[in-house]
Structure formats: structure tokens, C-alpha cells
Amino acid sequence: MVEANNTTVTLQVHRFTPRPERAERARGGSPFAKKSSPFGGGSDSAARRRPRGKQWVQEYTIPARPSDTVLDCLLTIKRTIDPTLAFRYSCGHGMCGSDAAAINGTPTLLCTATVRDWAKQPSTAPEVDDEGFRRTGDETANEPDVPAENNITEGSLGVIELASLPGFPPQRDLIADIDPMLNQIRKLTPYLQADGVLATTAEGKVDVFEYLQNPEQLAKYETLSNCIACGVCEGACPVYAGGDAFVGPAALIWASRFINDSRDTKAMDRMDAIDAADGVAGCQSVRACSRHCPRGIDVGEEMWQIVAKVRER
């Protein structure tokens, strides 16, 4: 079945242009600039601080098909309408995680979100009453429905609202600064740490089966190794704010991946590192992090598992 090509979609993009950085003072700048703060400070502070700049919402109405992805729509806008629109992407197939953003307020990947699934029709009832108060569902339940043709443009698939990934400072338009998350992951040494001893056989040869695992051992961390550090779980977490108050679900997932790896010899050290006020103690078990993981990880369940393992050790 061939889809009609005479339909359109409207993208409401929350845009942001940062204010130009002030020129550094002559003679080495401010004498106070290099002093570290007792509350975290360091190079991460600038990344966590929300930059100032111009913010506005811009609408684009373009031809689109229900099967088009939101990334397809943004590329059409950038190539034919507005080359200044900024967004990040790479593979375009949900494998790299670079194009994470908020679609209709929900963190997800632009390249896997289709117009069919995310376009919404405008509300048929006004949001406020004659006195300026916001209307509730009870107030509009008994009112007659307004015909849809009076509220939407013929041939329109609907409206999609786009914003940068929540929980991170925006850099420009839909590009968020995810360095705070990546720095948190790096702090937890996200790589295999073996004992460094080269195993040998009885004949004195190198034991090529030193790190051989059975299916049960592999299953303990295999799903966790699919994490692409896109930041969707962090953007959905109401506790994580891109700072030091909570290390975040992504960093804990990476720590859990190696804690559950039978080849790693630093499991206890890893659990000591996350057994802190800004580690597993910061997780409130809201489980919002599980809603839209593009790699199918039940982040909330894995968080519960690692919290239980740390407390029981």
C-alpha cells in the first residue's frame, strides 16, 4: 500500500541560541576563576550551569508521510527551509544514541520516532475559560464535541513538539550538553578490570580459555552491554539533574554491567564507589527511566537489582 504524499506535519521546535561568551580578562583573567568550590566546583560546574541565551518556539509545516521519522522531518527543514536549525544525529538507526531529545515532553530518539506515533491533533476545547482559569476534564466532559475539521488543517497529520533533552543544559536548539553524564560514567571506570595474571595450562602454554563464560554468566550482563549512553533514561529521571546530587541511571547501569561480569575482579570496589549519597542512595525507584529505553533495557528493574546487591554485600 502506497502512502499518500499530500499530507503535512507541523513541528513546534523549542529553539535556543546561547549568549556569546564574555572575553577573558587580560593578564590571566579573574584571580578568583581558578578557586575550587567546596560544593563540587571544577570543570563540571560550567557544564552543569544552564547557559543564558535567546529562547523561542518556532513552527515549521512540511510535507510528510506517517512513516517518516522525526529526524527525517528535521533534515527536510534544515535542507530546504532553515539551515540554522541545530540538532545532533549520526547513524540514524537508533544505534548511536546521539539524537536523543524530548518529543512531546518525552525523552526518546529522533531517528526511531515516527510521525504516525508522535503527531497529535490540537485540542478541540479551549484550555482556559472566560474568566482565565484553566479548564479541567470534568468541566468539558458534558460539553458537545467540536468537529475536528474546525480545528485542524485538512491533510495535516498533526503537531509534534520538540525540545532538547531534559536534565541537561542546552547548547543550541535541540542539542543538549551530555558531558555531565559521560563524566559520571567515566568516574566509575566503565571497562573490564581483570587481575592481570596471565593464566597458563599445565604444559606452560597460555590458557586461551581463561575468560570463557557459560551462558548463565553471560546472561547476567549481556542486556546491560546494549546501553548506548544516549541519556534518555537520565532525561526521564526526576531525580537526576545533570549534577552531583545523583550519579544517574546511565552511570549505574554501566557500573552494574561490570559488577555482574564474572571476569571482572573489582566488583566490591565498584559497589563501594556507588554506595554513596549521590550513588544508589539517590535512586528513588520512580522507574521513569524504563519507559523509553531505545535498547530495550528495563532500567528501573536493573536499578532495583543493583541497589539490592549493594545493600546486601
Rosetta blueprint (number, residue, H / E / L):
1 M L
2 V L
3 E L
4 A L
5 N L
6 N L
7 T L
8 T E
9 V E
10 T E
11 L E
12 Q E
13 V E
14 H E
15 R E
16 F E
17 T E
18 P E
19 R L
20 P L
21 E L
22 R L
23 A L
24 E L
25 R L
26 A L
27 R L
28 G L
29 G L
30 S L
31 P L
32 F L
33 A L
34 K L
35 K L
36 S L
37 S L
38 P L
39 F L
40 G L
41 G L
42 G L
43 S L
44 D H
45 S H
46 A H
47 A H
48 R H
49 R L
50 R L
51 P L
52 R L
53 G E
54 K E
55 Q E
56 W E
57 V E
58 Q E
59 E E
60 Y E
61 T E
62 I E
63 P E
64 A L
65 R L
66 P L
67 S L
68 D L
69 T E
70 V H
71 L H
72 D H
73 C H
74 L H
75 L H
76 T H
77 I H
78 K H
79 R H
80 T H
81 I L
82 D L
83 P L
84 T L
85 L L
86 A L
87 F L
88 R L
89 Y L
90 S L
91 C L
92 G L
93 H L
94 G L
95 M L
96 C L
97 G L
98 S L
99 D L
100 A E
101 A E
102 A E
103 I E
104 N L
105 G L
106 T E
107 P E
108 T E
109 L E
110 L L
111 C L
112 T L
113 A L
114 T E
115 V H
116 R H
117 D H
118 W H
119 A L
120 K E
121 Q L
122 P L
123 S L
124 T L
125 A L
126 P L
127 E L
128 V E
129 D L
130 D L
131 E L
132 G L
133 F L
134 R E
135 R L
136 T L
137 G H
138 D H
139 E H
140 T H
141 A L
142 N L
143 E L
144 P L
145 D L
146 V L
147 P L
148 A H
149 E H
150 N H
151 N L
152 I L
153 T L
154 E L
155 G L
156 S E
157 L E
158 G E
159 V E
160 I E
161 E E
162 L E
163 A E
164 S L
165 L L
166 P L
167 G L
168 F L
169 P L
170 P E
171 Q E
172 R E
173 D L
174 L L
175 I E
176 A E
177 D L
178 I L
179 D H
180 P H
181 M H
182 L H
183 N H
184 Q H
185 I H
186 R H
187 K H
188 L L
189 T L
190 P L
191 Y L
192 L L
193 Q L
194 A L
195 D L
196 G L
197 V L
198 L L
199 A L
200 T E
201 T L
202 A L
203 E L
204 G L
205 K L
206 V E
207 D L
208 V L
209 F L
210 E L
211 Y L
212 L L
213 Q L
214 N L
215 P H
216 E H
217 Q H
218 L H
219 A H
220 K L
221 Y L
222 E L
223 T L
224 L H
225 S H
226 N H
227 C L
228 I L
229 A L
230 C L
231 G L
232 V H
233 C H
234 E H
235 G H
236 A H
237 C L
238 P L
239 V L
240 Y L
241 A L
242 G L
243 G L
244 D L
245 A L
246 F L
247 V L
248 G L
249 P H
250 A H
251 A H
252 L H
253 I H
254 W H
255 A H
256 S H
257 R H
258 F H
259 I H
260 N L
261 D L
262 S L
263 R L
264 D L
265 T L
266 K L
267 A H
268 M H
269 D H
270 R H
271 M H
272 D H
273 A H
274 I H
275 D L
276 A L
277 A L
278 D L
279 G L
280 V H
281 A H
282 G H
283 C L
284 Q L
285 S L
286 V L
287 R L
288 A H
289 C H
290 S H
291 R L
292 H L
293 C L
294 P L
295 R L
296 G L
297 I L
298 D L
299 V H
300 G H
301 E H
302 E H
303 M H
304 W H
305 Q H
306 I H
307 V H
308 A H
309 K H
310 V H
311 R H
312 E H
313 R L
